[in-house]
Amino acid sequence: MARTAEELHGAAVDLVNRGKVAAARRMLASAAEAAVDANLRARIAGTMAYALARVGEVAEAERLCADALRTPGLDAQTSAILAGQMGALAERSGRLDEAERWLARGIDGLREDRRAQANLRVNRSLINMQRRQLKAAAEDAAAATTTFHDLALPIDEAQARHNEGYIALLSGDLVTAMRQMGAARDYLATVSTVVAATCDVDRAEVLRDAGLTTEAERILARSASVFGAHRMPQSRAETEFNLARSLLMHDPMRARRVATAAARRFRALGNDAWAARADAIRFRASLSTGVGALAVRSTGARRTPSAADVEPVAAELFRHGFRSEAAALRMTHEIWSTANDPRSPTRSIRVPSTASMDVRLLSFQVRVERAAAARKDAEARRQAAAGLDALAAWQQSFGSLDLQTSVGMHGTSLIFAGLGAATRSGRPDVLFEWSERARHLSLQVMPLRPPPDPTLARELAELRQLRAADAGENWLSSPRAAKLRDSARQRQWSATGSAAIQERLTLPRLRTALDPETALVAFVYTGMIMTALVVTSEGETTLPLPGWPRVQQALPGLRADLDMAAAVRGGPMADVIRRSLEDRLATLSSALLDSTVSVAGVRRLVITAPGVLNGIPWAMLPAMRGHSFTLAPSATRWASLREGVPTMPTSAGFAVGPRVARGEEEIAEAATAWRTTRSLAGGEATVAAVTGLGSSVDVLHVAAHGRHAVDNPLFSGLELADGALFGYDIDLMPEVPQTVVLSACEVGRSSVRWGEEAIGMTRIWLHAGTRCVIAAPVVVADDIACELLGAMHVGLAVGMAPADALAAATERTGITAPFQAHGAGF
């Protein structure tokens, strides 16, 4: 039996919503032929207009919809529906004020049709999101969600909830945004690949704002391909625009190319407003080179945009309601002009109160650059500090280590600007303050432990199985693993809510905390030069490090030399590899430590180092021989970890993972130093057993192979009997040991994030409350780990501080290895 025009229309609406536009257009054509009623024919035309807009034919869509509105005899409801459709088309073209007028007319005319009215409320919320009128947007989205729920329309409800998540993103509430978008996607992803891709584009914006740009950009590139395959140029261009926005933070060359392509697509569609948005990103990318700390790498632009290029685009953005984007473009040009011509005239640029954090911080960067150009370094530091304080207030809402670390991305330019001005001051107190600002940026929110979460534990167990089945580096990219990863992250973000900001240590308080045998060595990197600050209980000294260029030349091959030295222990190549490594270590030692250790003149050293020095095996540098040292995330965190007198350790737990050649021998040797021990090996050394053991002992020693996940450090892991113990597993432990010894490859490494920030397995243990972690940043031969760490336990068992026990074991055995203490090693 042939379907009626009403049935065909209803089926076509469903097809459009699922992203099957070509099939929908064919069905709408059939519905139009079968329709007799003028109102139905007009509604079919309105749906056809929506379908045309989805594939980029916006001008034709508007013509068709406008013609339908002029149909004689339309009833009020049909007119209201078509008015709403005109509003949606105007919004898609970036004409926000016109769109709002059409939608208001439609909403007022649909008081008796709750579903249709809710659809228009969703569209109006999108307009107010773009205009940053978030209260109004939230009211419309919430009303639509309630209506769809009452009418038992789960797909529509999920779409409205997704929009509520996007409003949370624009408000800076990344935790709520991820939770609401994640819950909506679980349902919407089943509708079609197009709907899933649409959800993913917005979710990628959350990840981008959280600093997780690698993952965000992978999602955006994939979504752009989906839209391209379905011949949806508008959606593809919008996705490319978002990709360019993300790339702007760290790869302006590629950002410019992607934004140029997006602008070209928008212009082909006749969408001038969105073309202006893409042009703004293109110009900002071209301007983000050669501007001091703002520079990331050369954009390769043939000509830097001038004020005559920038101002028309900014004016176009402002006219269409994109005021924050207009301000960001103008400020980026102002920064470039100030840095390249300090005498260029300045102008006041108004930043909307609803602007996002990155735009607000850009306003502080403008003031910093103006002050620096006028050689007012004190004012530059003051403005940079004010911007970082604003960032800290936002950070305070995140208890998660992952979020605390990654959102520091937004402060990178201000950090480097402040460090540069502090270094130029030559004042130790100023240099220490800015060293702590840089090192403490991701640490200033006090650690929060999430409550027990059985669901997270089950998801991590399944991830362990997936990782065991796929030993490749991209094991997290499979659909199921990605879903579990997202869920784990979302649960941790949500479980660890806001927390207090930890006050930074001052230089006088640090000197009080240092005993006569201990000094702080703070390495400060401005992005161009390296300086050392040496602080003792009696005073402080600033030391320029002119050998920094030699360090930069030596660092790239360091890890390869270390890995080869651990793997090749005999034969004709061993001496060649050893000499190469020794030469490289000697270069690093002379450039970084010879003068600093000499000035310190003490046995114990607390070292704070920027991310660029991540991975250096400090214990193997010649100048460190005879010294006990600890690598502290910051001086503030070192001092706080030492607060209170540590209890004398009385118990130790040991675990051996699979395929560790001398693992059982290692823990057997180490256990002889203790009166109370418990050991797990073979099939007993499961994740649950090891974390349970760690909650009941003072010292936990794990001899296991490790793997460091650069893009997802919280998925770094220790390989145990039933799979990897992830960073997330540590947060599930009710108690953590005072000292953790990781006799494992790689897990002592950290991933450098946004300049000074780093995160890795060692940082995760410290964040959870462990005082000290002994670990190595590179591969260590099993026999070296066995002998050195076994000897170290002799000192630990009699109450020696972990760093001192490690130094004593090194001296007693004569073994020089990359194991080092992290946190409060003494």
Secondary structure, 3 states (H helix, E strand, C coil): CCCCHHHHHHHHHHHHHCCCHHHHHHHHHHHHHHCCCHHHHHHHHHHHHHHHHHCCCHHHHHHHHHHHHCCCCCCHHHHHHHHHHHHHHHHHCCCHHHHHHHHHHHHHCCCCCHHHHHHHHHHHHHHHHHCCCHHHHHHHHHHHHHHHHHCCCHHHHHHHHHHHHHHHHHCCCHHHHHHHHHHHHHHHCCCCHHHHHHHHHHHHHHHHHCCCHHHHHHHHHHHHHHHHHCCCHHHHHHHHHHHHHHHCCCCHHHHHHHHHHHHHHHHHCCCHHHHHHHHHHHHHHHHCCCCHHHCCCCCCCCCCCCHHHHHHHHHHHHHCCCHHHHHHHHHHHHHHHHHHCCCCCCCCCCCCCCCCHHHHHHHHHHHHHHHHHCCCHHHHHHHHHHHHHHHHHHHCCCCCHHHHHHHHHHHHHHHHHHHHHHHHHCCHHHHHHHHHHHHHCCCCECCCCCCCCHHHHHHHHHHHHHHHHCCCCCHHHCHHHHHHHHHHHHHHHHHCCCCCECCCCCHHHHHHHCCCCEEEEEEEECCCCEEEEEECCCCEEEEECCCHHHHHHHCCCHHHHHHHHHHCCCCHHHHHHHHHHHHHHHHHHHHHCHHHHHHHCCCEEEEECCHHHCCCCHHHCHHHCCCEEEECCCHHHHHHHCCCCCCCCCEEEEEECCCCCCHHHHHHHHHCCCCEEEEECHHHCCHHHHHHHHCCCCEEEEECCEECCCCCHHHCEEEECCEEEEHHHHCCCCCCCCEEEEECCCCCCEEEECCCEEEEHHHHHHHHCCCEEEECCCCCCHHHHHHHHHHHHHHHHCCCCHHHHHHHHHHHHCCCCCCEEEECCC
